[in-house]
């Protein structure tokens, strides 16, 4: 097991290094750069920027240097100093911009995840155990509806309901009077009163999908020979269900749980844009539109790092949960 973990850590380092190169190359593939975008926006407004000032801007942002030099300066600053560079458009440190949104993104994503688990697992287990019953058909019907309805449409509907019938401000996570206020009990309560809409919007499709996955996986386990053997030995049905087939059917859940880490920062971009949520997704989108290379590159590197680390953690969690996989790791 230790040998397996050591090899995986080496793979993590090599993978992140390769991702950093590919990321930096891709964000520099579109023609032009941030200064070109700045000049184009100025010209569209009828303003001409002198060539000398354009050259000074490129020198100021380091865009007049070769791509290899720009990459080396960027990656070494991240690795050795934790400095993700300076955002061109916001004229702030990238770490400051991202750090301001991590907490709210984490609260939103974790709350949505807990809602998905609390609803999907019991319903999925019930649908599998009561296959082809009215309850199974009802859960399947609403599951397909949840997967089919676009999230942005559901967001608009719930925003209207919240404004029309509950008197809440439309969009955002805070009322106008708490938007720039310091944290206190009133601001926390105001956040909680606004949080339910994005939680429901983000969680609906995830809940529907998790119900279908849980049901399908459990159905695969319910008719295996070990279940019939345990039932023949007189094991109570509820104990048999929870101890064996339910446990084995949750293996796919553990194998994908690591993918949830990037969601703590990225969130649902489309929903966040529609609802004006101060999460990481809209910031990344604006950075791409502005060709803000250090902001976009740092965002992608953070998300990639969380994905790689999350995958490693999910593999270890799967080995802990499923003894069959743990024995295979020991042989390696």
C-alpha positions as CSV (number, residue, x, y, z in Angstrom):
1,X,0.0,0.0,0.0
2,X,2.8,2.4,0.8
3,X,4.6,1.6,-2.5
4,X,1.3,2.3,-4.3
5,X,0.9,5.6,-2.5
6,X,4.5,6.6,-3.3
7,X,4.1,5.9,-7.0
8,X,0.8,7.9,-7.1
9,X,2.5,10.9,-5.5
10,X,5.2,10.9,-8.2
11,X,2.4,10.6,-10.8
12,X,0.7,13.6,-9.2
13,X,3.8,15.8,-9.5
14,X,4.5,14.8,-13.1
15,X,0.8,15.2,-14.0
16,X,0.6,18.7,-12.5
17,X,3.8,19.8,-14.3
18,X,2.5,18.6,-17.6
19,X,-0.8,20.3,-16.9
20,X,1.0,23.6,-16.2
21,X,2.7,23.5,-19.6
22,X,-0.4,22.6,-21.5
23,X,-2.4,25.3,-19.6
24,X,0.1,28.0,-20.3
25,X,0.3,27.1,-24.0
26,X,-3.5,27.0,-24.4
27,X,-4.2,30.3,-22.8
28,X,-1.6,31.9,-25.1
29,X,-3.0,30.2,-28.3
30,X,-5.7,32.8,-29.1
31,X,-4.3,35.7,-31.2
32,X,-3.4,38.8,-29.2
33,X,-3.1,39.3,-25.5
34,X,-4.6,41.4,-22.7
35,X,-3.1,44.6,-24.2
36,X,-4.6,43.8,-27.6
37,X,-8.0,43.4,-26.0
38,X,-7.5,46.7,-24.1
39,X,-6.5,48.4,-27.3
40,X,-9.5,47.0,-29.2
41,X,-11.9,48.1,-26.5
42,X,-10.4,51.6,-26.5
43,X,-10.7,51.8,-30.3
44,X,-14.3,50.6,-30.2
45,X,-15.0,53.6,-27.9
46,X,-13.3,56.0,-30.3
47,X,-10.0,56.3,-28.3
48,X,-6.6,55.7,-29.8
49,X,-3.7,54.5,-27.7
50,X,-0.3,55.6,-28.9
51,X,2.2,52.9,-29.9
52,X,4.7,53.9,-27.2
53,X,2.1,53.5,-24.5
54,X,1.1,50.1,-26.0
55,X,4.8,49.0,-25.8
56,X,5.0,50.3,-22.2
57,X,2.0,48.3,-21.3
58,X,3.4,45.1,-22.8
59,X,6.7,45.7,-21.0
60,X,4.8,46.4,-17.7
61,X,2.9,43.1,-17.9
62,X,5.9,41.1,-19.2
63,X,4.1,40.3,-22.4
64,X,7.1,41.4,-24.5
65,X,9.2,38.5,-23.3
66,X,9.4,35.0,-24.9
67,X,6.7,32.5,-24.0
68,X,9.2,30.2,-22.3
69,X,10.5,33.1,-20.0
70,X,6.9,34.0,-19.1
71,X,6.1,30.4,-18.2
72,X,9.2,29.9,-16.2
73,X,8.6,33.1,-14.2
74,X,5.0,32.1,-13.6
75,X,5.5,28.5,-12.5
76,X,8.5,29.2,-10.3
77,X,6.6,32.0,-8.5
78,X,3.8,29.6,-7.8
79,X,6.0,26.7,-6.6
80,X,8.5,28.6,-4.5
81,X,6.6,31.6,-3.4
82,X,2.9,30.8,-3.7
83,X,2.5,33.8,-5.9
84,X,0.0,33.3,-8.7
85,X,0.8,36.5,-10.4
86,X,-1.1,39.8,-11.0
87,X,-4.5,40.0,-12.6
88,X,-4.3,42.5,-15.6
89,X,-8.0,43.4,-15.6
90,X,-8.5,43.8,-11.9
91,X,-4.9,45.1,-11.1
92,X,-4.9,42.8,-8.0
93,X,-3.0,39.7,-6.9
94,X,-4.7,36.6,-8.3
95,X,-4.5,34.9,-4.9
96,X,-6.5,37.8,-3.4
97,X,-9.2,37.7,-6.1
98,X,-9.6,34.0,-5.8
99,X,-9.4,33.9,-2.0
100,X,-12.3,36.3,-1.7
101,X,-14.6,33.8,-3.5
102,X,-13.4,30.5,-2.1
103,X,-15.4,30.6,1.2
104,X,-18.7,31.3,-0.5
105,X,-18.1,28.8,-3.2
106,X,-17.3,26.1,-0.6
107,X,-20.4,26.9,1.4
108,X,-22.6,26.7,-1.7
109,X,-21.0,23.5,-3.0
110,X,-20.9,21.6,0.3
111,X,-24.5,22.6,1.1
112,X,-25.7,21.4,-2.4
113,X,-23.7,18.2,-2.0
114,X,-25.2,17.4,1.4
115,X,-28.7,18.0,0.0
116,X,-27.9,15.6,-2.9
117,X,-26.7,12.9,-0.6
118,X,-29.6,13.3,1.9
119,X,-32.2,13.0,-0.8
120,X,-30.7,10.7,-3.5
121,X,-29.4,7.8,-1.4
122,X,-32.7,7.0,0.5
123,X,-34.8,7.4,-2.7
124,X,-32.3,5.4,-4.8
125,X,-32.3,2.5,-2.3
126,X,-36.1,2.5,-2.0
127,X,-36.4,2.5,-5.8
128,X,-34.1,-0.5,-6.1
129,X,-35.7,-2.5,-3.3
130,X,-39.2,-1.6,-4.5
131,X,-38.5,-2.1,-8.2
132,X,-41.4,-1.4,-10.5
133,X,-43.6,-0.1,-7.7
134,X,-45.5,3.2,-7.9
135,X,-42.8,4.7,-5.7
136,X,-40.1,3.6,-8.1
137,X,-42.1,5.0,-11.1
138,X,-42.7,8.3,-9.3
139,X,-39.0,8.6,-8.3
140,X,-37.9,7.8,-11.9
141,X,-40.4,10.3,-13.4
142,X,-39.2,13.2,-11.2
143,X,-35.6,12.1,-11.7
144,X,-35.9,12.4,-15.5
145,X,-37.6,15.8,-15.1
146,X,-34.8,17.0,-12.8
147,X,-32.2,15.9,-15.4
148,X,-34.0,17.4,-18.3
149,X,-34.8,20.9,-17.0
150,X,-31.9,23.3,-17.7
151,X,-30.4,24.7,-14.5
152,X,-30.6,28.3,-15.7
153,X,-34.3,28.0,-16.3
154,X,-34.9,26.6,-12.9
155,X,-32.8,29.4,-11.4
156,X,-35.0,32.0,-13.2
157,X,-38.2,30.3,-11.9
158,X,-37.0,30.1,-8.3
159,X,-35.7,33.7,-8.4
160,X,-39.2,34.8,-9.5
161,X,-40.9,32.8,-6.8
162,X,-38.5,34.2,-4.2
163,X,-39.1,37.8,-5.3
164,X,-42.9,37.5,-6.0
165,X,-44.0,35.5,-2.9
166,X,-41.2,35.7,-0.4
167,X,-40.1,39.3,-0.9
168,X,-36.4,38.4,-1.4
169,X,-34.0,40.5,-3.6
170,X,-33.3,38.8,-6.9
171,X,-29.9,37.3,-7.4
172,X,-26.8,37.3,-5.3
173,X,-26.3,35.8,-1.8
174,X,-27.0,38.9,0.2
175,X,-29.6,41.7,0.5
176,X,-28.4,45.1,-0.6
177,X,-28.0,46.3,3.0
178,X,-25.7,43.4,3.8
179,X,-23.7,43.4,0.6
180,X,-20.7,45.3,1.9
181,X,-21.4,45.0,5.6
182,X,-19.0,43.2,8.0
183,X,-19.8,39.7,9.1
184,X,-22.3,39.5,12.0
185,X,-25.3,37.4,12.9
186,X,-27.6,39.4,10.7
187,X,-25.4,38.9,7.7
188,X,-25.2,35.1,8.3
189,X,-29.0,34.8,8.6
190,X,-29.4,36.9,5.5
191,X,-27.0,34.6,3.7
192,X,-28.9,31.5,4.8
193,X,-32.2,33.1,3.6
194,X,-30.8,33.5,0.1
195,X,-28.8,30.3,0.0
196,X,-31.7,27.9,-0.6
197,X,-32.3,29.0,-4.2
198,X,-28.8,28.2,-5.6
199,X,-28.7,25.0,-3.5
200,X,-31.9,23.7,-5.0
201,X,-30.9,24.8,-8.5
202,X,-27.4,23.2,-8.4
203,X,-28.6,20.1,-6.4
204,X,-31.7,19.1,-8.6
205,X,-29.8,17.6,-11.5
206,X,-27.2,16.1,-9.2
207,X,-29.9,14.5,-7.1
208,X,-31.7,13.1,-10.1
209,X,-28.5,11.6,-11.5
210,X,-27.4,10.2,-8.1
211,X,-30.8,8.5,-7.7
212,X,-30.5,6.7,-11.0
213,X,-26.9,5.6,-10.3
214,X,-27.7,4.4,-6.8
215,X,-30.7,2.5,-8.0
216,X,-28.8,0.8,-10.9
217,X,-25.8,-0.1,-8.8
218,X,-28.0,-1.6,-6.0
219,X,-30.0,-3.6,-8.5
220,X,-26.8,-5.2,-9.7
221,X,-26.0,-6.3,-6.2
222,X,-29.4,-7.4,-4.9
223,X,-29.5,-10.6,-7.0
224,X,-25.9,-11.8,-6.5
225,X,-25.4,-15.2,-4.9
226,X,-23.9,-13.8,-1.6
227,X,-27.2,-12.0,-1.0
228,X,-29.2,-15.2,-1.4
229,X,-26.8,-17.0,0.9
230,X,-27.0,-14.3,3.6
231,X,-30.8,-14.4,3.4
232,X,-30.9,-18.2,3.6
233,X,-28.9,-18.0,6.8
234,X,-31.7,-16.0,8.4
235,X,-30.0,-12.5,8.4
236,X,-32.7,-9.8,8.9
237,X,-33.6,-8.1,5.7
238,X,-32.7,-4.6,6.7
239,X,-29.4,-5.7,8.2
240,X,-28.6,-7.8,5.1
241,X,-29.4,-4.8,2.8
242,X,-27.3,-2.3,4.6
243,X,-24.3,-4.5,5.4
244,X,-23.8,-6.1,2.0
245,X,-25.5,-4.9,-1.2
246,X,-25.8,-1.2,-0.2
247,X,-22.1,-1.1,0.8
248,X,-21.0,-2.7,-2.4
249,X,-23.2,-0.4,-4.5
250,X,-21.6,2.7,-3.1
251,X,-18.2,1.9,-4.6
252,X,-18.8,4.1,-7.7
253,X,-19.7,6.9,-5.4
254,X,-16.3,6.7,-3.6
255,X,-14.5,6.5,-6.9
256,X,-16.0,9.8,-8.1
257,X,-16.2,11.8,-4.9
258,X,-12.8,13.3,-5.5
259,X,-14.2,15.1,-8.5
260,X,-16.2,17.3,-6.1
261,X,-13.2,19.2,-4.9
262,X,-12.8,21.4,-7.9
263,X,-16.5,22.3,-7.5
264,X,-15.7,23.9,-4.2
265,X,-14.0,26.7,-6.2
266,X,-15.4,26.5,-9.7
267,X,-19.0,26.0,-8.8
268,X,-21.7,26.1,-11.4
269,X,-20.6,28.9,-13.8
270,X,-23.9,29.3,-15.7
271,X,-26.0,29.3,-12.6
272,X,-23.6,31.7,-10.9
273,X,-23.7,34.1,-13.8
274,X,-27.6,34.0,-14.1
275,X,-28.0,34.5,-10.3
276,X,-25.1,37.0,-9.9
277,X,-23.4,34.8,-7.3
278,X,-19.9,35.9,-6.1
279,X,-18.3,32.5,-6.8
280,X,-15.3,31.5,-8.8
281,X,-17.1,30.6,-12.0
282,X,-18.0,34.1,-13.2
283,X,-14.5,35.3,-12.3
284,X,-13.0,32.7,-14.5
285,X,-15.4,33.5,-17.3
286,X,-14.5,37.2,-17.2
287,X,-10.8,36.3,-17.1
288,X,-11.2,34.3,-20.3
289,X,-13.1,37.1,-22.0
290,X,-10.4,39.6,-21.0
291,X,-7.5,37.3,-21.9
292,X,-6.3,37.7,-18.3
293,X,-3.7,35.0,-18.7
294,X,-2.4,34.8,-15.1
295,X,-5.8,34.8,-13.6
296,X,-7.1,32.1,-16.0
297,X,-3.9,30.0,-15.8
298,X,-3.9,30.1,-12.0
299,X,-7.5,29.2,-11.9
300,X,-7.0,26.2,-14.1
301,X,-3.9,25.1,-12.2
302,X,-5.9,25.3,-8.9
303,X,-8.8,23.3,-10.3
304,X,-6.4,20.8,-11.9
305,X,-4.5,20.4,-8.6
306,X,-7.8,19.8,-6.7
307,X,-8.9,17.3,-9.3
308,X,-5.6,15.3,-9.1
309,X,-5.5,15.4,-5.3
310,X,-9.2,14.5,-5.2
311,X,-8.8,11.5,-7.4
312,X,-6.0,10.3,-5.2
313,X,-8.1,10.7,-2.1
314,X,-11.1,9.0,-3.7
315,X,-8.9,6.0,-4.6
316,X,-7.7,5.7,-1.0
317,X,-11.3,6.1,0.2
318,X,-12.4,3.4,-2.2
319,X,-9.7,1.1,-0.9
320,X,-10.8,1.7,2.7
321,X,-14.5,1.1,1.8
322,X,-14.1,-2.0,-0.4
323,X,-11.8,-4.7,1.0
324,X,-11.5,-6.3,-2.5
325,X,-9.7,-3.2,-3.8
326,X,-7.6,-2.9,-0.6
327,X,-6.3,-6.4,-1.1
328,X,-5.3,-5.6,-4.7
329,X,-3.4,-2.5,-3.6
330,X,-1.5,-4.6,-1.0
331,X,-0.4,-7.0,-3.7
332,X,0.9,-4.1,-5.7
